[in-house]
Amino acid sequence: MAGIEPKELLVAITTTAPDPPNPVYTYTIVVKVQSTITGQDNRQYFVGVVETPTLTVPPVTGQTNLSETQPGKTTSFTKPATNTGTSPGVAPTETPGSDPGPAQQSNTGPVIGAAIGCLIAGAILGFLIAFFIYKKRSQRQSHYASRPTVVESKVFELPTFDAPHPVAVVEDKLSRFLLDASSDKEIAAELRSLGTLVQQHVENNYHLKPVQADPRALAVSLTQLGVTDSGSVSPEMVAKLSLDPRTRQVALQHVISQVLFTSIDVNSRSRLSMLPAPIAAFLQSIPPLESGEKNNESLNQWRALSAFILHPSRSQRTPLPTSTAAISPQASGLADALDTFLAYFVDENNRFQQKSHLQAVITEYAKFGYVLLSQPSEWRLINNAGTAHHSGPHGYSAVVCAGLIKVALRDGAPTSSPQQVVAPTTVMI
């Protein structure tokens, strides 16, 4: 082996890493050539020592350039021999004692470490985000769960702004239990027919002969029957008018009309009531209206509902029918009470006919009373005509047939002003 002068040879090797993102690495080797060897193939081989091998790594996001120097490795390079002695190229050849592994490991190690670090950091970050979202949601649910009073306050405020009034809801439910209303025209015609019936009864059953009776005794009988000062006619004046043949028929019509209309009036609470026995008994048991109480809506609703409950065929929703077995004893008792006053003006031979006809008249009044009782709206009877000013000898007006006004509508609400459907029939005396 011939000796040569030591020289430095710079060899640059460029390679591509197998891992993404496929960076290009530059491996720079500085070799100090010490001798040459001629092989059997007549080629020359240089033998030298690697002084400063350097690995240059391109920049990666989040990392700095990496350089690694491993001195002291012996590497052989093959240079083909030529006739001219020139060296067209240099080919590196590792000696058996050389190790290329560490250079490759130094290239991929930082990349793998960075990837694992990013994976761990991403997992930790995702866990933290999920933890905070779950915690926030749990706090929100527990916040709403701890506020039940807010829901209650909204429900409480609804009736004030949106919901219908509770009374209106109750009335709407009660309307299902009301009987059908009769027309005002039908009720008015029935009322006028009763006035004509009483007039015929008086004309056909009471005489105009002079009667010997004490006016004060007659006035007491009238008071017991419930005859009061209706307008300008007092019980004492009615007794005097009855004893006078000229005014007797008017006076008797006035007495019979007032007693019978009072017996079917819910608001009068007469002891001689011709209303259904359960209703009459209840009206007798309740106290009168308080002072200043103008409209008793509860009593009106009770009346309409009671008529519906007592109806034998509620599905028909017709006015409450009368029962002969129920009203016959009541009609007989009322006729006996009226006869304490009327008997003074009845002939002895006509007493049976007068009594029978009077009971028939009372029955017709009772039927009309059942009709008024069944109405969803509220009606009031008028037996007061007031004082009449005229040039007659007495200057009085007597009601011979009651009037009728409507004071409440179907739902029980009072009208703006009472509607007079039928005016009282009065006679000037």
VMD Tcl script that draws the C-alpha trace (Angstrom):
set ca {
  {0.00 0.00 0.00}
  {1.60 3.26 -1.11}
  {1.30 6.26 1.21}
  {-0.41 9.47 0.15}
  {-0.67 12.87 1.53}
  {-3.75 13.13 3.82}
  {-6.53 15.12 2.23}
  {-9.97 16.21 3.34}
  {-12.90 15.12 1.18}
  {-16.39 16.66 1.70}
  {-19.24 14.34 0.83}
  {-22.89 15.48 0.95}
  {-25.64 12.82 1.03}
  {-29.34 13.86 0.57}
  {-32.12 11.48 1.60}
  {-35.93 11.59 2.06}
  {-37.47 10.39 5.33}
  {-40.12 7.68 5.07}
  {-42.37 9.40 7.61}
  {-44.73 12.28 6.70}
  {-44.53 15.10 5.97}
  {-41.54 13.65 3.99}
  {-38.81 16.19 4.82}
  {-35.49 16.17 2.97}
  {-32.47 15.55 5.20}
  {-28.87 16.57 4.29}
  {-26.10 14.43 5.78}
  {-22.67 16.10 5.48}
  {-19.54 14.01 6.01}
  {-15.98 15.35 6.22}
  {-13.46 12.54 5.45}
  {-9.66 12.79 5.90}
  {-8.06 10.46 3.29}
  {-4.97 8.72 4.65}
  {-3.99 6.09 2.06}
  {-5.00 4.25 -1.12}
  {-5.36 0.56 -1.87}
  {-5.20 -1.10 -5.28}
  {-7.58 -4.00 -5.54}
  {-7.54 -7.12 -7.73}
  {-9.88 -5.36 -10.15}
  {-7.16 -2.76 -10.67}
  {-9.26 -0.10 -8.95}
  {-8.00 2.31 -6.33}
  {-9.73 2.54 -2.96}
  {-9.27 5.46 -0.58}
  {-9.04 4.82 3.12}
  {-9.83 7.65 5.52}
  {-11.39 8.75 8.80}
  {-14.69 10.63 9.20}
  {-13.90 13.75 11.04}
  {-17.22 15.63 11.38}
  {-20.37 13.84 10.13}
  {-23.32 16.27 10.40}
  {-27.11 15.67 9.94}
  {-29.15 18.68 8.87}
  {-32.96 18.38 9.48}
  {-35.34 20.88 7.80}
  {-37.59 22.98 10.09}
  {-40.74 21.26 11.45}
  {-43.64 23.18 13.02}
  {-43.02 23.54 16.71}
  {-39.39 22.24 16.47}
  {-35.93 23.67 15.77}
  {-33.30 22.46 13.30}
  {-31.50 19.33 14.43}
  {-27.82 18.60 13.82}
  {-25.91 15.60 14.98}
  {-22.19 15.00 14.71}
  {-20.59 11.62 15.29}
  {-16.83 11.74 14.82}
  {-14.47 8.81 14.79}
  {-16.32 6.48 12.38}
  {-14.27 4.89 9.60}
  {-15.91 4.78 6.21}
  {-14.42 3.63 2.90}
  {-15.29 5.23 -0.38}
  {-14.78 3.57 -3.74}
  {-13.38 5.52 -6.60}
  {-13.11 3.69 -9.85}
  {-9.57 3.75 -11.42}
  {-9.17 5.43 -14.76}
  {-6.34 5.65 -17.27}
  {-6.02 9.35 -16.79}
  {-6.06 9.11 -12.95}
  {-9.04 11.33 -12.75}
  {-11.97 10.56 -10.32}
  {-15.31 10.93 -12.06}
  {-17.28 10.15 -8.92}
  {-17.08 8.99 -5.39}
  {-19.20 6.17 -4.01}
  {-19.39 5.64 -0.25}
  {-18.88 2.17 1.07}
  {-19.17 1.26 4.72}
  {-16.49 -0.86 6.30}
  {-17.57 -3.85 8.30}
  {-17.13 -1.92 11.53}
  {-19.36 0.99 10.52}
  {-23.03 1.49 11.78}
  {-25.53 3.57 9.78}
  {-28.44 2.89 12.24}
  {-27.93 5.82 14.63}
  {-28.17 8.35 11.83}
  {-31.53 6.98 10.74}
  {-32.76 6.86 14.31}
  {-31.70 10.45 14.85}
  {-33.88 11.45 11.84}
  {-37.18 9.74 12.85}
  {-36.91 10.00 16.63}
  {-37.82 13.69 17.00}
  {-40.76 13.30 14.60}
  {-42.20 10.32 16.44}
  {-41.72 12.09 19.76}
  {-43.45 15.21 18.48}
  {-46.37 13.13 17.12}
  {-46.80 11.28 20.40}
  {-46.60 14.55 22.33}
  {-49.26 16.15 20.12}
  {-51.50 13.09 20.54}
  {-51.19 13.19 24.30}
  {-51.72 16.95 24.40}
  {-54.82 16.66 22.16}
  {-56.28 13.91 24.35}
  {-55.71 15.97 27.48}
  {-57.22 19.07 25.85}
  {-60.27 17.11 24.63}
  {-60.78 15.63 28.06}
  {-60.64 19.04 29.68}
  {-63.11 20.52 27.18}
  {-65.55 17.62 27.69}
  {-65.20 17.92 31.45}
  {-65.99 21.63 31.49}
  {-68.97 21.21 29.11}
  {-70.41 18.44 31.30}
  {-69.88 20.49 34.44}
  {-71.54 23.56 32.89}
  {-74.54 21.53 31.76}
  {-74.92 19.91 35.18}
  {-74.84 23.33 36.85}
  {-77.51 24.64 34.47}
  {-79.81 21.66 35.08}
  {-79.41 21.89 38.83}
  {-80.08 25.65 38.60}
  {-83.44 25.15 36.90}
  {-84.33 22.18 39.07}
  {-83.91 24.32 42.18}
  {-86.45 26.93 41.00}
  {-89.95 25.34 41.15}
  {-91.52 28.55 42.42}
  {-90.87 30.25 39.09}
  {-93.23 27.84 37.32}
  {-95.86 28.30 40.01}
  {-95.70 32.06 39.76}
  {-96.33 31.90 36.01}
  {-99.33 29.66 36.49}
  {-100.64 32.01 39.17}
  {-100.34 35.02 36.90}
  {-102.19 33.42 33.96}
  {-105.76 34.11 35.26}
  {-104.90 37.80 35.53}
  {-103.86 38.22 31.92}
  {-104.88 35.30 29.73}
  {-107.15 32.82 31.41}
  {-110.93 33.37 31.63}
  {-112.43 34.45 34.90}
  {-113.14 31.47 37.24}
  {-116.81 32.52 37.55}
  {-117.18 32.38 33.77}
  {-115.71 28.87 33.72}
  {-118.14 27.71 36.43}
  {-121.11 29.26 34.64}
  {-120.09 27.57 31.40}
  {-120.05 24.19 33.16}
  {-123.38 24.86 34.90}
  {-125.07 25.76 31.60}
  {-125.10 22.05 30.76}
  {-127.54 21.53 33.63}
  {-130.11 24.17 32.68}
  {-133.48 23.56 31.07}
  {-134.36 25.22 27.80}
  {-135.75 28.73 28.00}
  {-139.24 29.65 26.86}
  {-139.66 32.67 24.64}
  {-140.70 35.98 26.15}
  {-143.75 35.98 23.89}
  {-144.99 32.63 25.22}
  {-144.50 33.68 28.83}
  {-146.31 36.99 28.27}
  {-149.28 35.28 26.60}
  {-149.58 32.77 29.44}
  {-149.52 35.56 32.01}
  {-152.31 37.51 30.30}
  {-154.45 34.37 30.05}
  {-154.22 33.99 33.84}
  {-155.56 37.53 34.29}
  {-158.53 36.70 32.07}
  {-159.12 33.42 33.95}
  {-159.35 35.20 37.31}
  {-161.73 37.80 35.87}
  {-164.07 35.06 34.59}
  {-163.86 33.21 37.90}
  {-164.93 36.30 39.86}
  {-167.73 37.21 37.47}
  {-169.23 33.68 37.54}
  {-168.85 32.67 41.19}
  {-169.37 35.73 43.44}
  {-172.57 37.71 43.95}
  {-173.06 41.45 44.23}
  {-175.53 41.40 47.11}
  {-174.95 43.45 50.23}
  {-172.79 41.70 52.83}
  {-172.88 42.20 56.55}
  {-169.27 41.85 57.71}
  {-166.77 43.73 59.84}
  {-164.18 45.46 57.60}
  {-161.53 45.02 60.29}
  {-162.11 41.26 60.43}
  {-161.85 41.11 56.66}
  {-158.59 43.13 56.80}
  {-157.13 40.63 59.27}
  {-158.03 37.77 56.94}
  {-156.36 39.60 54.07}
  {-153.18 40.15 56.07}
  {-153.00 36.45 56.93}
  {-153.31 35.66 53.24}
  {-150.29 37.84 52.52}
  {-152.09 40.83 51.00}
  {-150.00 43.90 51.68}
  {-150.01 47.54 50.67}
  {-149.63 47.22 46.92}
  {-149.35 50.77 45.71}
  {-152.08 52.80 47.29}
  {-154.42 49.94 48.33}
  {-154.04 48.74 51.92}
  {-155.75 45.62 53.35}
  {-158.28 47.85 55.14}
  {-159.10 49.65 51.89}
  {-159.42 46.36 50.03}
  {-161.90 45.16 52.68}
  {-164.04 48.30 52.22}
  {-163.92 48.00 48.42}
  {-165.01 44.36 48.69}
  {-168.09 45.28 50.75}
  {-169.14 47.83 48.13}
  {-171.06 46.01 45.32}
  {-169.81 48.62 42.80}
  {-166.14 47.82 43.41}
  {-166.44 44.25 44.69}
  {-165.37 42.43 41.53}
  {-162.27 44.58 41.14}
  {-161.38 44.10 44.81}
  {-161.87 40.30 44.62}
  {-159.76 40.09 41.43}
  {-157.06 42.06 43.21}
  {-157.07 39.73 46.22}
  {-157.08 36.46 44.24}
  {-154.42 37.72 41.80}
  {-152.05 38.90 44.50}
  {-152.37 35.76 46.63}
  {-151.90 33.37 43.70}
  {-148.98 35.23 42.11}
  {-147.30 35.41 45.51}
  {-147.70 31.63 45.89}
  {-145.58 31.00 42.77}
  {-142.95 33.71 43.35}
  {-139.57 32.38 44.48}
  {-138.65 35.72 46.05}
  {-141.83 36.01 48.16}
  {-141.32 32.78 50.18}
  {-145.00 32.50 50.91}
  {-146.24 29.99 53.45}
  {-149.01 29.21 50.95}
  {-146.53 28.33 48.19}
  {-147.57 26.39 45.11}
  {-143.96 25.64 44.13}
  {-142.58 22.08 44.43}
  {-142.58 21.04 48.08}
  {-138.75 20.64 48.39}
  {-138.17 24.11 46.94}
  {-140.91 25.68 49.06}
  {-139.48 24.11 52.23}
  {-135.97 25.33 51.46}
  {-137.16 28.88 50.72}
  {-138.91 28.92 54.09}
  {-135.71 27.85 55.86}
  {-133.24 30.41 54.46}
  {-132.97 33.93 55.91}
  {-134.14 36.92 53.89}
  {-131.80 38.97 51.73}
  {-129.41 41.25 53.55}
  {-129.85 44.99 53.54}
  {-128.65 46.49 50.27}
  {-128.49 43.13 48.50}
  {-130.16 43.91 45.20}
  {-129.51 40.79 43.20}
  {-129.11 37.36 44.74}
  {-127.33 35.50 41.93}
  {-126.69 32.41 44.05}
  {-130.41 32.01 44.75}
  {-131.17 32.37 41.05}
  {-128.64 29.69 40.07}
  {-129.94 27.40 42.80}
  {-133.48 27.82 41.47}
  {-132.53 26.90 37.88}
  {-130.43 23.91 38.94}
  {-133.14 22.66 41.31}
  {-135.69 22.69 38.48}
  {-133.28 20.60 36.37}
  {-132.67 18.10 39.19}
  {-136.39 17.72 39.96}
  {-137.28 17.20 36.29}
  {-138.44 13.59 35.69}
  {-137.07 13.65 32.09}
  {-133.97 15.86 32.15}
  {-132.87 14.88 28.66}
  {-135.97 16.58 27.19}
  {-134.97 19.91 28.82}
  {-138.58 21.09 28.77}
  {-140.04 23.20 31.61}
  {-140.61 21.28 34.84}
  {-144.03 19.57 34.55}
  {-146.59 19.63 37.33}
  {-147.71 16.53 39.14}
  {-151.41 16.24 39.96}
  {-150.64 14.11 42.98}
  {-148.24 16.75 44.28}
  {-150.14 19.98 43.61}
  {-153.68 18.82 44.41}
  {-153.16 18.93 48.21}
  {-151.43 22.29 47.87}
  {-154.22 23.71 45.71}
  {-156.88 22.48 48.14}
  {-155.09 24.06 51.10}
  {-154.66 27.38 49.30}
  {-158.36 27.38 48.29}
  {-159.40 26.80 51.90}
  {-157.18 29.72 52.99}
  {-158.72 32.03 50.37}
  {-162.23 31.02 51.39}
  {-161.70 32.60 54.81}
  {-162.17 35.88 52.91}
  {-164.07 34.88 49.73}
  {-166.81 32.88 51.47}
  {-168.59 36.12 52.44}
  {-169.38 36.72 48.77}
  {-170.45 33.23 47.67}
  {-174.01 31.93 47.57}
  {-174.62 28.81 49.63}
  {-175.98 26.86 46.68}
  {-172.93 27.77 44.58}
  {-170.21 26.99 47.10}
  {-169.15 23.62 45.63}
  {-168.84 25.01 42.12}
  {-166.95 28.05 43.38}
  {-164.52 25.85 45.33}
  {-163.88 23.50 42.41}
  {-163.32 26.32 39.95}
  {-161.03 28.11 42.38}
  {-158.85 25.00 42.69}
  {-158.66 24.76 38.90}
  {-157.55 28.39 38.71}
  {-154.90 27.72 41.36}
  {-153.63 24.72 39.36}
  {-153.19 26.90 36.26}
  {-151.20 29.40 38.30}
  {-149.05 26.57 39.62}
  {-148.24 25.44 36.07}
  {-147.17 28.97 35.19}
  {-145.08 29.05 38.36}
  {-143.28 25.85 37.27}
  {-142.52 27.47 33.91}
  {-140.94 30.52 35.56}
  {-139.05 28.26 37.94}
  {-137.49 26.38 35.00}
  {-136.19 29.43 33.14}
  {-132.40 29.89 32.96}
  {-132.95 33.65 33.17}
  {-134.48 35.34 36.20}
  {-137.99 36.79 36.16}
  {-139.75 38.98 38.72}
  {-143.49 39.46 39.23}
  {-144.83 42.99 39.82}
  {-147.88 43.37 42.04}
  {-147.37 47.07 42.77}
  {-148.93 49.72 40.54}
  {-148.38 52.85 42.64}
  {-150.79 55.69 43.24}
  {-153.00 56.83 40.36}
  {-154.05 60.45 40.28}
  {-157.43 61.02 38.72}
  {-160.82 62.54 39.53}
  {-162.49 59.33 40.78}
  {-164.17 59.08 44.16}
  {-161.42 56.93 45.75}
  {-158.29 57.83 43.77}
  {-156.81 54.29 43.88}
  {-155.51 51.80 41.34}
  {-155.78 48.09 42.04}
  {-153.63 45.46 40.28}
  {-155.83 42.70 38.89}
  {-153.01 40.91 37.04}
  {-149.31 41.08 37.89}
  {-146.66 42.36 35.51}
  {-143.43 40.63 34.60}
  {-139.85 41.87 34.21}
  {-136.60 40.12 33.31}
  {-133.78 41.06 35.68}
  {-131.06 38.57 34.70}
  {-129.94 36.85 31.51}
  {-129.46 33.15 30.84}
  {-126.00 33.04 32.41}
  {-127.23 34.79 35.57}
  {-125.61 38.13 34.73}
  {-127.92 41.04 35.63}
  {-129.24 43.16 32.80}
  {-128.18 46.80 32.55}
  {-131.77 47.74 33.39}
  {-134.78 45.49 34.14}
  {-136.66 44.61 30.96}
  {-140.40 44.89 31.42}
  {-142.02 42.19 29.32}
  {-145.58 42.59 30.62}
  {-146.91 45.64 32.45}
  {-149.23 45.12 35.43}
  {-152.94 45.29 34.65}
  {-154.56 47.89 36.87}
  {-158.09 49.19 37.36}
  {-158.79 52.69 38.58}
  {-161.29 52.80 41.45}
}
mol new
graphics top color blue
foreach p $ca { graphics top sphere $p radius 0.5 }
foreach p [lrange $ca 0 end-1] q [lrange $ca 1 end] { graphics top cylinder $p $q radius 0.2 }
display resetview
